[in-house]
Amino acid sequence: MNSRTPDNPSATNAIGKALRLLTLLGDRPDGAVLTDLANRNGLPLSTAHRLMSTLVREGYARFEPSTKRYTLGLQSFRLSHRVSHERALIDVARPTMEEVSNTTREATLLSVLDGPYQLYVHYAKGPQQVSVIGEPGRRGPLHCTAMGKCLVAFAPRALRDDLVENLVLTPEGPNTITDREKFRDEIALVRARGHAISDQEHETGIRAIGVPIKSSNGTALAALSTAAPAYRADVEQLLEFLPALTLAAREIAAQLPAQ
């Protein structure tokens, strides 16, 4: 049975206060001084200073000594840009993914690279009673999933090399590749053939085929996959889904803003 550590009320309270400070900064393009931030959030000056110092250190806020004003930092803008990009990606991909699921009768999943993980951003359920689910907002491994392999294989070269050499090859399913040399060969194969297979590598009883959604320069913006229970789809069956999946990836890429 899994144990659960109770939430720390003090930490949760501090996070809430910090988020409210960031929200206020977002409404102030020209920034704000510490006393204004503290007064508007009902905080002691010392608490506001401590929280803002942390936000500055982590890149979510900036402090200009000459004016004594705080403004939003680059990390905040990166997050907002990412949310905007993923929202646009979902809006574009949703109808195409539903068409793929209607064709394959299996689940269609969408993910993006998130550091050493993939982040599931959307899935279209297949019409079968038993279907694979890619829960939006959940992280998953790269090394043992079809979409993850595509995200690695079609990442920019420097990032691809780093991931290939440094990803932790944790055994997740019965067929997970845990040997570094075999993983290098697998990623080279995925890049050469343009798609990836996961045959019970992530979970027992699950097979998937994935393709990259590529930008104009050939790097992966996201990845798309069809996943099915192993009892219903062998590898040969998955390969029959590849034309529909590849066409869908191209259609989605064509509708996204130029990267």
Buried (B, 14 or more C-beta within 10 A) or exposed (E): EEEEEEEEEEEEEBEEBBEBBBEBBEEBEEBBEBEBBBEBBEBEEEBBBBBBEEBBEEEBBBBEEEEEBBBBBEBBEEEEEEEEBBEEBBEBBBEBBEBBBEBBBBBBBBBBBBEBBBBBBBBBBBEBEEBBEBEBEEBBBBBBBBBBBBBBBBBEEEEBBBBBEEBEBEEBBEBBBEEEEEBBEBBEBBBEEBBBBBBBBBBEEBBBBBBBBBBEEEBBBBBBBBBBBBEBBEEEBBEEBBEBBBBBBBBBBEBBEEE
